[in-house]
Amino acid sequence: MRLFDAGPQIVQDLKDESEVIAVKEHSRFKVSAVRHPTMGKVVIVEAKHGEGIIVEMEE
């Protein structure tokens, strides 16, 4: 498993390129579980201002 910070453009690009599996919103952040064509299973934790943390899961 890898964790890395991502700016708003990276977060948006990753979401655009992926199949969204599930989304859960909180008052301060949004968590999206997605399946990316090359990265596989990915979790995106997105702050209200667009920046976030990407969690790349191992298959």
Phi and psi in radians as a Rosetta constraint file:
Dihedral C 1 N 2 CA 2 C 2 CIRCULARHARMONIC -2.219 0.35
Dihedral N 2 CA 2 C 2 N 3 CIRCULARHARMONIC 2.483 0.35
Dihedral C 2 N 3 CA 3 C 3 CIRCULARHARMONIC -2.099 0.35
Dihedral N 3 CA 3 C 3 N 4 CIRCULARHARMONIC 2.353 0.35
Dihedral C 3 N 4 CA 4 C 4 CIRCULARHARMONIC -2.626 0.35
Dihedral N 4 CA 4 C 4 N 5 CIRCULARHARMONIC 2.615 0.35
Dihedral C 4 N 5 CA 5 C 5 CIRCULARHARMONIC -1.289 0.35
Dihedral N 5 CA 5 C 5 N 6 CIRCULARHARMONIC 2.605 0.35
Dihedral C 5 N 6 CA 6 C 6 CIRCULARHARMONIC -2.505 0.35
Dihedral N 6 CA 6 C 6 N 7 CIRCULARHARMONIC 2.371 0.35
Dihedral C 6 N 7 CA 7 C 7 CIRCULARHARMONIC -1.299 0.35
Dihedral N 7 CA 7 C 7 N 8 CIRCULARHARMONIC 2.977 0.35
Dihedral C 7 N 8 CA 8 C 8 CIRCULARHARMONIC -0.975 0.35
Dihedral N 8 CA 8 C 8 N 9 CIRCULARHARMONIC -0.669 0.35
Dihedral C 8 N 9 CA 9 C 9 CIRCULARHARMONIC -1.208 0.35
Dihedral N 9 CA 9 C 9 N 10 CIRCULARHARMONIC -0.687 0.35
Dihedral C 9 N 10 CA 10 C 10 CIRCULARHARMONIC -1.136 0.35
Dihedral N 10 CA 10 C 10 N 11 CIRCULARHARMONIC -0.770 0.35
Dihedral C 10 N 11 CA 11 C 11 CIRCULARHARMONIC -1.034 0.35
Dihedral N 11 CA 11 C 11 N 12 CIRCULARHARMONIC -0.828 0.35
Dihedral C 11 N 12 CA 12 C 12 CIRCULARHARMONIC -1.148 0.35
Dihedral N 12 CA 12 C 12 N 13 CIRCULARHARMONIC -0.747 0.35
Dihedral C 12 N 13 CA 13 C 13 CIRCULARHARMONIC -1.060 0.35
Dihedral N 13 CA 13 C 13 N 14 CIRCULARHARMONIC -0.768 0.35
Dihedral C 13 N 14 CA 14 C 14 CIRCULARHARMONIC -1.087 0.35
Dihedral N 14 CA 14 C 14 N 15 CIRCULARHARMONIC -0.736 0.35
Dihedral C 14 N 15 CA 15 C 15 CIRCULARHARMONIC -1.148 0.35
Dihedral N 15 CA 15 C 15 N 16 CIRCULARHARMONIC -0.667 0.35
Dihedral C 15 N 16 CA 16 C 16 CIRCULARHARMONIC -1.160 0.35
Dihedral N 16 CA 16 C 16 N 17 CIRCULARHARMONIC -0.574 0.35
Dihedral C 16 N 17 CA 17 C 17 CIRCULARHARMONIC -1.518 0.35
Dihedral N 17 CA 17 C 17 N 18 CIRCULARHARMONIC -0.109 0.35
Dihedral C 17 N 18 CA 18 C 18 CIRCULARHARMONIC -1.994 0.35
Dihedral N 18 CA 18 C 18 N 19 CIRCULARHARMONIC 2.799 0.35
Dihedral C 18 N 19 CA 19 C 19 CIRCULARHARMONIC -1.585 0.35
Dihedral N 19 CA 19 C 19 N 20 CIRCULARHARMONIC 2.109 0.35
Dihedral C 19 N 20 CA 20 C 20 CIRCULARHARMONIC -1.366 0.35
Dihedral N 20 CA 20 C 20 N 21 CIRCULARHARMONIC 2.195 0.35
Dihedral C 20 N 21 CA 21 C 21 CIRCULARHARMONIC -1.664 0.35
Dihedral N 21 CA 21 C 21 N 22 CIRCULARHARMONIC -0.804 0.35
Dihedral C 21 N 22 CA 22 C 22 CIRCULARHARMONIC -2.723 0.35
Dihedral N 22 CA 22 C 22 N 23 CIRCULARHARMONIC 2.628 0.35
Dihedral C 22 N 23 CA 23 C 23 CIRCULARHARMONIC -2.386 0.35
Dihedral N 23 CA 23 C 23 N 24 CIRCULARHARMONIC 2.386 0.35
Dihedral C 23 N 24 CA 24 C 24 CIRCULARHARMONIC -2.335 0.35
Dihedral N 24 CA 24 C 24 N 25 CIRCULARHARMONIC 2.172 0.35
Dihedral C 24 N 25 CA 25 C 25 CIRCULARHARMONIC -1.804 0.35
Dihedral N 25 CA 25 C 25 N 26 CIRCULARHARMONIC 2.487 0.35
Dihedral C 25 N 26 CA 26 C 26 CIRCULARHARMONIC -2.169 0.35
Dihedral N 26 CA 26 C 26 N 27 CIRCULARHARMONIC 2.893 0.35
Dihedral C 26 N 27 CA 27 C 27 CIRCULARHARMONIC -1.090 0.35
Dihedral N 27 CA 27 C 27 N 28 CIRCULARHARMONIC -0.463 0.35
Dihedral C 27 N 28 CA 28 C 28 CIRCULARHARMONIC -1.902 0.35
Dihedral N 28 CA 28 C 28 N 29 CIRCULARHARMONIC -0.295 0.35
Dihedral C 28 N 29 CA 29 C 29 CIRCULARHARMONIC -2.730 0.35
Dihedral N 29 CA 29 C 29 N 30 CIRCULARHARMONIC 2.947 0.35
Dihedral C 29 N 30 CA 30 C 30 CIRCULARHARMONIC -2.253 0.35
Dihedral N 30 CA 30 C 30 N 31 CIRCULARHARMONIC 2.386 0.35
Dihedral C 30 N 31 CA 31 C 31 CIRCULARHARMONIC -1.984 0.35
Dihedral N 31 CA 31 C 31 N 32 CIRCULARHARMONIC 2.231 0.35
Dihedral C 31 N 32 CA 32 C 32 CIRCULARHARMONIC -2.149 0.35
Dihedral N 32 CA 32 C 32 N 33 CIRCULARHARMONIC 2.277 0.35
Dihedral C 32 N 33 CA 33 C 33 CIRCULARHARMONIC -1.741 0.35
Dihedral N 33 CA 33 C 33 N 34 CIRCULARHARMONIC 2.156 0.35
Dihedral C 33 N 34 CA 34 C 34 CIRCULARHARMONIC -2.322 0.35
Dihedral N 34 CA 34 C 34 N 35 CIRCULARHARMONIC 2.854 0.35
Dihedral C 34 N 35 CA 35 C 35 CIRCULARHARMONIC -2.083 0.35
Dihedral N 35 CA 35 C 35 N 36 CIRCULARHARMONIC 1.982 0.35
Dihedral C 35 N 36 CA 36 C 36 CIRCULARHARMONIC -1.657 0.35
Dihedral N 36 CA 36 C 36 N 37 CIRCULARHARMONIC 2.500 0.35
Dihedral C 36 N 37 CA 37 C 37 CIRCULARHARMONIC -1.045 0.35
Dihedral N 37 CA 37 C 37 N 38 CIRCULARHARMONIC -0.562 0.35
Dihedral C 37 N 38 CA 38 C 38 CIRCULARHARMONIC -1.944 0.35
Dihedral N 38 CA 38 C 38 N 39 CIRCULARHARMONIC -0.510 0.35
Dihedral C 38 N 39 CA 39 C 39 CIRCULARHARMONIC -1.534 0.35
Dihedral N 39 CA 39 C 39 N 40 CIRCULARHARMONIC -0.306 0.35
Dihedral C 39 N 40 CA 40 C 40 CIRCULARHARMONIC 1.405 0.35
Dihedral N 40 CA 40 C 40 N 41 CIRCULARHARMONIC -2.425 0.35
Dihedral C 40 N 41 CA 41 C 41 CIRCULARHARMONIC -1.299 0.35
Dihedral N 41 CA 41 C 41 N 42 CIRCULARHARMONIC 2.230 0.35
Dihedral C 41 N 42 CA 42 C 42 CIRCULARHARMONIC -2.396 0.35
Dihedral N 42 CA 42 C 42 N 43 CIRCULARHARMONIC 2.468 0.35
Dihedral C 42 N 43 CA 43 C 43 CIRCULARHARMONIC -1.986 0.35
Dihedral N 43 CA 43 C 43 N 44 CIRCULARHARMONIC 2.300 0.35
Dihedral C 43 N 44 CA 44 C 44 CIRCULARHARMONIC -2.002 0.35
Dihedral N 44 CA 44 C 44 N 45 CIRCULARHARMONIC 2.103 0.35
Dihedral C 44 N 45 CA 45 C 45 CIRCULARHARMONIC -1.838 0.35
Dihedral N 45 CA 45 C 45 N 46 CIRCULARHARMONIC 1.954 0.35
Dihedral C 45 N 46 CA 46 C 46 CIRCULARHARMONIC -2.002 0.35
Dihedral N 46 CA 46 C 46 N 47 CIRCULARHARMONIC 2.185 0.35
Dihedral C 46 N 47 CA 47 C 47 CIRCULARHARMONIC -1.338 0.35
Dihedral N 47 CA 47 C 47 N 48 CIRCULARHARMONIC 2.887 0.35
Dihedral C 47 N 48 CA 48 C 48 CIRCULARHARMONIC -1.043 0.35
Dihedral N 48 CA 48 C 48 N 49 CIRCULARHARMONIC -0.516 0.35
Dihedral C 48 N 49 CA 49 C 49 CIRCULARHARMONIC -1.501 0.35
Dihedral N 49 CA 49 C 49 N 50 CIRCULARHARMONIC 0.034 0.35
Dihedral C 49 N 50 CA 50 C 50 CIRCULARHARMONIC 1.801 0.35
Dihedral N 50 CA 50 C 50 N 51 CIRCULARHARMONIC -0.428 0.35
Dihedral C 50 N 51 CA 51 C 51 CIRCULARHARMONIC -1.276 0.35
Dihedral N 51 CA 51 C 51 N 52 CIRCULARHARMONIC 2.842 0.35
Dihedral C 51 N 52 CA 52 C 52 CIRCULARHARMONIC -2.872 0.35
Dihedral N 52 CA 52 C 52 N 53 CIRCULARHARMONIC -2.999 0.35
Dihedral C 52 N 53 CA 53 C 53 CIRCULARHARMONIC -2.167 0.35
Dihedral N 53 CA 53 C 53 N 54 CIRCULARHARMONIC 2.325 0.35
Dihedral C 53 N 54 CA 54 C 54 CIRCULARHARMONIC -1.834 0.35
Dihedral N 54 CA 54 C 54 N 55 CIRCULARHARMONIC 2.303 0.35
Dihedral C 54 N 55 CA 55 C 55 CIRCULARHARMONIC -2.012 0.35
Dihedral N 55 CA 55 C 55 N 56 CIRCULARHARMONIC 1.935 0.35
Dihedral C 55 N 56 CA 56 C 56 CIRCULARHARMONIC -1.613 0.35
Dihedral N 56 CA 56 C 56 N 57 CIRCULARHARMONIC 2.059 0.35
Dihedral C 56 N 57 CA 57 C 57 CIRCULARHARMONIC -1.584 0.35
Dihedral N 57 CA 57 C 57 N 58 CIRCULARHARMONIC 2.628 0.35
Dihedral C 57 N 58 CA 58 C 58 CIRCULARHARMONIC -1.471 0.35
Dihedral N 58 CA 58 C 58 N 59 CIRCULARHARMONIC 2.520 0.35
